Amino acid sequence: MGTIWLKERYAPEDRHPVTRELVPGAIPPGLYCEDLEGFRHLQRGARVRGRPFEPALSGPARYDGKAVYVATPEQAAFFRANAVQAPSPSKDGTTRMRQVAAEMQAAIAKAARNDEPPPPRVSKPFRGMNRAARRRAGA
């Protein structure tokens, strides 16, 4: 399987420093497959996971709302040179996202164990209240 890169947004170097317009040759945001085999693998994976993969006759295909391209050799060289490694798991083998999910589940379980009834709603009489309303509030 080929490598797949994600470019989330235009980088500051993709824009002209004075006019802030896109420079010619700026790589648009999207998913970039290293080769056609990686593109086909992404298509098969999308079908298995039930995610929307929309092929297009003109323009890029879309996977879950993101444009999908097969990278040119120049783009592939750029992505290889600027590759970012995924964060390594912590000492106990869990990633940060799994830790956050575990913390959320613990908070939900703690809230479910809290069986205290909510405090009673107290309506205090206020100035200008008529006599019948004061009696209802006092009862």
C-alpha positions as CSV (number, residue, x, y, z in Angstrom):
1,M,0.0,0.0,0.0
2,G,1.2,3.5,-0.8
3,T,1.5,6.3,1.6
4,I,-1.3,8.8,2.0
5,W,-0.7,12.4,3.1
6,L,-3.2,14.9,4.4
7,K,-2.7,18.6,3.7
8,E,-5.3,20.4,5.9
9,R,-4.9,24.0,4.7
10,Y,-2.8,26.3,2.7
11,A,0.5,27.1,4.5
12,P,1.7,30.7,4.8
13,E,4.4,30.1,2.2
14,D,1.6,29.2,-0.3
15,R,0.6,32.9,-0.3
16,H,2.3,36.0,-1.7
17,P,3.8,38.0,1.2
18,V,2.3,41.3,0.1
19,T,-1.0,40.5,-1.7
20,R,-1.8,37.3,0.3
21,E,-2.9,35.7,-3.0
22,L,-2.1,32.1,-3.7
23,V,1.2,31.7,-5.6
24,P,1.3,29.6,-8.8
25,G,2.1,26.0,-8.0
26,A,0.7,26.1,-4.5
27,I,-0.5,22.6,-3.5
28,P,-4.3,22.7,-2.6
29,P,-5.5,21.1,0.6
30,G,-6.7,17.5,0.4
31,L,-5.6,13.9,0.7
32,Y,-2.7,12.9,-1.5
33,C,-2.0,9.3,-2.4
34,E,1.5,8.4,-3.3
35,D,0.4,6.2,-6.3
36,L,-2.6,4.8,-8.0
37,E,-2.4,1.7,-5.8
38,G,-2.8,3.9,-2.7
39,F,-5.8,5.7,-4.3
40,R,-7.5,2.3,-4.9
41,H,-6.7,1.1,-1.4
42,L,-8.4,4.3,0.0
43,Q,-11.4,3.6,-2.2
44,R,-11.7,0.0,-0.9
45,G,-11.3,1.2,2.7
46,A,-14.0,3.8,2.3
47,R,-16.4,1.1,1.0
48,V,-15.6,-1.2,3.9
49,R,-16.0,1.6,6.5
50,G,-19.2,3.0,4.9
51,R,-17.6,6.4,4.5
52,P,-18.7,8.6,1.5
53,F,-16.2,8.4,-1.4
54,E,-17.5,10.4,-4.4
55,P,-15.6,9.9,-7.7
56,A,-15.6,12.8,-10.1
57,L,-15.1,13.1,-13.8
58,S,-13.8,16.7,-13.6
59,G,-11.9,17.8,-10.5
60,P,-10.7,15.7,-7.6
61,A,-12.6,12.8,-6.1
62,R,-13.9,13.4,-2.5
63,Y,-13.5,11.2,0.5
64,D,-15.6,12.3,3.5
65,G,-15.7,15.9,2.2
66,K,-11.9,16.1,1.5
67,A,-10.5,16.3,-2.0
68,V,-8.4,13.2,-3.0
69,Y,-5.5,13.4,-5.5
70,V,-2.8,11.1,-6.8
71,A,0.4,13.0,-6.0
72,T,2.8,14.0,-8.8
73,P,6.4,13.1,-8.3
74,E,7.2,16.7,-7.3
75,Q,4.4,16.7,-4.7
76,A,5.4,13.3,-3.4
77,A,9.0,14.5,-2.9
78,F,7.6,17.6,-1.1
79,F,5.4,15.5,1.2
80,R,8.3,13.1,1.9
81,A,10.6,15.9,2.8
82,N,8.0,17.5,5.1
83,A,6.5,14.4,6.6
84,V,5.4,14.6,10.2
85,Q,5.4,11.5,12.3
86,A,2.4,10.5,14.3
87,P,2.8,10.9,18.0
88,S,4.1,7.9,19.8
89,P,2.0,6.1,22.3
90,S,2.5,6.8,26.0
91,K,4.4,4.4,28.3
92,D,1.4,2.3,29.0
93,G,0.7,1.9,25.2
94,T,-2.3,4.2,24.8
95,T,-2.5,7.2,22.6
96,R,-3.7,10.6,23.8
97,M,-7.1,10.1,22.1
98,R,-7.7,6.9,23.9
99,Q,-6.7,8.5,27.2
100,V,-9.2,11.3,26.6
101,A,-11.9,8.8,25.7
102,A,-11.2,6.8,28.9
103,E,-11.4,10.1,30.9
104,M,-14.8,10.9,29.3
105,Q,-16.1,7.4,30.1
106,A,-15.0,7.7,33.7
107,A,-16.7,11.1,34.0
108,I,-19.9,9.6,32.5
109,A,-19.8,6.7,34.9
110,K,-19.3,9.0,37.9
111,A,-22.2,11.1,36.8
112,A,-24.4,8.0,36.5
113,R,-23.4,6.9,40.0
114,N,-24.5,10.2,41.5
115,D,-27.9,9.3,42.8
116,E,-28.6,12.5,44.8
117,P,-32.0,14.0,44.0
118,P,-31.9,17.5,42.6
119,P,-32.5,20.3,45.1
120,P,-36.2,21.3,45.5
121,R,-37.4,24.2,43.5
122,V,-38.2,27.0,45.9
123,S,-40.4,29.9,44.8
124,K,-39.9,32.7,47.3
125,P,-42.5,35.4,47.5
126,F,-41.4,38.8,46.1
127,R,-42.6,42.3,46.6
128,G,-45.7,43.0,44.5
129,M,-46.9,39.5,44.6
130,N,-50.7,39.2,45.2
131,R,-52.1,37.4,48.2
132,A,-53.2,34.2,46.3
133,A,-49.7,33.8,44.8
134,R,-48.1,34.3,48.2
135,R,-50.3,31.5,49.6
136,R,-49.4,29.2,46.8
137,A,-45.7,29.9,47.2
138,G,-45.9,29.3,51.0
139,A,-47.8,26.0,50.6
